[in-house]
Each structure stands twice: as structure tokens, then as C-alpha cells.
Amino acid sequence: MLPVLLFSLLLTGCARQEPVNETLPILNQLREQQLAEQPQLQLTYQQEEATLQSNQEQQLHQFLAYKDPDKIALISGPGPQTDMLASARLASQRLTTLTRLLGSRAIELEPRYDPMLAPNTLLIRILPRGEQATITSSAAQ
């Protein structure tokens, strides 16, 4: 009698429970949260300067010392110019200067240019081992 009772409870219990299909929204939420928590630092250049101000350079070194990354992406936004070619040249100069500045550290550097970032913006993103930097609209946030 007990097995029949358990079987009937099992059937009625299963029949009453509605299937929960909320897995995908939860996974999407976790992914967005993970991207938001990805370590990054955003700095700003002054006008058409190719180097960071000393306080921002110090902030960069402190960030890298605290996080101790193996690999980072240096993502430069455009310069303040309206000419896209001149803007890209300035971004290239900035990335070259940063690469020289950080070259003595034991960090793999991936310099990138992202014209979708705000003008005079530098984004330093810490990358997990073996991952390429992806430039998306979420990178600018």
C-alpha cells in the first residue's frame, strides 16, 4: 500500500508543478554581470596629448600592481579631431607611447583602436589567459 501511495503522490506532485523555463534569462543576466565585473580602468587624455597626465599614469601603475594581470588590452578611443585619419594617427601615437611605458612589465599587451569610444578615452581591460580582446559597445561602458 505504501508504494502505491508514494507513486500516486509522485504523479500528482509532478502534475501540479509547472515547468520552469527561466534558465536562459538567468544565464544572460549572469553573463552581463560577468562583463560588468571584468576588471578595467578608464582614463582620459588632455586635448591632443600623446601621454597621460602624471596622476593618471600613477593610477594606471597602481591598477596594474593591484590586479597583477598576465595580459591586458590597451584600447584607445579617437582623438578630438574631426578628421578620422588624424584621429587614428593620434590614437596610434598614444598606444605606442603606452606600449613603451609598459614594455618593461611582464604583461602581454594588446594595443587596439576603437573609434566608437569617447574621444580622448583610454580603456585598459584585463584579459583572461588565452582570450582575445573584443571591441564591442559593452567595452565602452
C-alpha positions in Angstrom: 0.0 0.0 0.0 2.8 2.4 0.8 4.4 2.0 -2.7 1.0 2.8 -4.3 0.6 5.8 -2.1 4.1 7.1 -2.9 3.5 6.5 -6.6 0.2 8.5 -6.6 1.8 11.3 -4.6 4.7 11.4 -7.0 2.3 11.6 -10.0 0.1 14.2 -8.5 3.0 16.3 -7.3 4.6 16.2 -10.7 1.4 17.1 -12.5 0.8 20.2 -10.3 4.3 21.6 -10.8 4.6 23.8 -13.9 7.9 23.6 -15.8 10.2 26.4 -15.2 11.9 27.7 -18.3 13.8 30.7 -16.8 17.2 29.3 -17.4 18.1 31.5 -20.5 17.2 34.9 -18.8 19.3 33.8 -15.7 22.2 32.9 -17.9 22.0 36.2 -19.8 21.9 38.1 -16.5 24.9 36.2 -15.2 26.8 37.0 -18.5 26.0 40.7 -18.2 27.1 40.7 -14.6 30.4 38.9 -15.5 31.1 41.5 -18.2 30.4 44.4 -15.8 32.7 42.9 -13.2 35.5 42.4 -15.7 38.5 44.4 -14.4 39.1 47.5 -16.4 40.3 51.1 -15.9 39.2 54.1 -18.0 41.5 57.1 -18.3 41.3 60.4 -20.3 43.9 62.2 -22.3 44.1 66.0 -22.3 43.3 67.5 -25.7 45.8 66.2 -28.3 48.4 65.0 -25.8 50.1 61.6 -26.6 50.9 60.9 -23.0 48.8 60.6 -19.9 49.0 63.1 -17.1 51.3 62.1 -14.3 48.4 61.4 -11.8 46.6 59.2 -14.4 49.9 57.4 -15.2 50.3 56.7 -11.5 46.7 55.5 -11.3 47.5 53.1 -14.2 50.5 51.7 -12.5 48.6 51.3 -9.2 45.8 49.5 -11.0 48.3 47.1 -12.7 50.2 46.5 -9.5 46.9 45.7 -7.6 45.4 43.4 -10.3 48.8 41.9 -11.4 47.5 40.8 -14.8 49.2 38.5 -17.3 47.5 40.1 -20.3 45.8 43.4 -20.9 44.1 45.2 -23.8 45.0 48.8 -24.3 42.0 50.3 -26.1 42.4 53.9 -27.4 39.5 55.9 -28.5 39.7 58.6 -31.2 41.4 62.0 -30.7 39.4 65.2 -30.5 39.9 65.9 -34.3 37.0 65.6 -36.7 39.4 64.2 -39.3 39.3 60.4 -38.9 42.8 59.8 -40.2 44.4 62.4 -37.9 42.4 61.0 -35.0 43.6 57.4 -35.8 47.2 58.6 -36.0 46.9 60.3 -32.6 45.5 57.0 -31.2 48.4 55.1 -32.7 50.9 57.5 -31.1 49.2 57.1 -27.8 49.2 53.3 -28.0 52.9 53.3 -29.0 53.8 55.6 -26.0 51.8 53.3 -23.7 53.5 50.2 -25.1 56.9 51.7 -24.4 55.8 52.8 -20.9 54.5 49.3 -20.0 57.1 47.3 -22.0 59.3 46.6 -19.0 56.5 44.9 -17.2 55.9 41.2 -17.6 52.5 41.8 -19.1 51.3 40.8 -22.6 49.9 43.9 -24.3 47.3 44.1 -27.0 47.0 47.6 -28.3 43.7 48.3 -30.0 42.0 51.3 -31.6 38.2 51.7 -31.1 36.7 54.7 -32.9 33.4 54.1 -31.1 34.9 55.0 -27.7 34.5 58.6 -26.5 37.2 61.0 -27.8 40.5 61.1 -25.7 39.5 57.9 -23.9 41.8 55.1 -22.9 40.4 51.8 -21.7 42.7 49.3 -20.0 41.0 45.9 -19.8 42.4 42.9 -18.1 42.1 39.8 -20.2 41.9 36.2 -19.0 44.7 34.0 -20.3 44.1 32.9 -23.9 41.3 35.4 -24.6 41.5 37.9 -27.4 40.2 41.5 -26.8 36.8 42.0 -28.3 35.7 45.5 -29.1 32.0 45.9 -28.6 29.7 48.6 -27.3 30.0 47.0 -23.9 33.7 47.7 -23.9 33.0 51.4 -24.0 30.8 51.3 -20.9 
